[in-house]
Amino acid sequence: MPTLPLASLVQTRLSELRTELAIEPSQRSAWDRYAQSVLRLLDDITRLDDTTLPANTTAPQRLARVADVARNRLTATEDVVDAALALYKDLNASQRLVADQRLAEVAMPMFGARPVGGAAARGDRAGAPRRDEFDFQSEQTMGSQLTR
């Protein structure tokens, strides 16, 4: 199975999750907040200008930039978590069963994590990974995904 570019993968997972959750009209606002927070994080991660610095940038300036990028991504990640928790609170019992398997999975590729083992590795939704079934890729592998 071909690997999707990061943006396509995250957007596909968002779309699939919305369908599987069968979001009700009363839950739409919470869903929209969650989806928007995920897409803002995705935009932050895939933005090329985050890594573009002039050639004459000093080591302390580069390190300060690394720290700025990390702080921005942490804030965006916290926004995703807050929105996900608010959405989860609005879900009914059957929706929570789906969310328990899939809610965090949407954002995991942005951090270099992928489902591992069995049906989950093949993309079989019935075999969706549990929260503890993610394998973090090396920074080198993740970096190559971000440039696709």
KASULUR-V321482 format. One record per pair of residues at least 12 apart in sequence whose C-alpha atoms are under 7 Angstrom apart, sorted by the first residue. I is the first residue (numbers start at 1). J is the second residue. If there is no record, write none. Layout:
BEGIN
<<I | J> <I | J>>
END
This chain:
BEGIN
<<5 | 145> <5 | 148> <6 | 145> <6 | 146> <7 | 42> <10 | 106> <10 | 107> <13 | 106> <14 | 35> <14 | 106> <17 | 102> <21 | 95> <21 | 98> <27 | 90> <30 | 86> <30 | 87> <31 | 87> <33 | 83> <34 | 80> <34 | 83> <34 | 84> <34 | 87> <37 | 79> <37 | 80> <38 | 80> <38 | 107> <41 | 73> <41 | 76> <41 | 77> <42 | 110> <44 | 73> <46 | 146> <50 | 69> <101 | 128> <101 | 129> <101 | 130> <101 | 131> <112 | 136> <112 | 137> <112 | 142> <113 | 134> <113 | 135> <113 | 136> <113 | 137> <114 | 134> <114 | 135> <114 | 136> <115 | 129> <115 | 133> <115 | 134> <115 | 135> <116 | 133> <116 | 134> <116 | 135>>
END
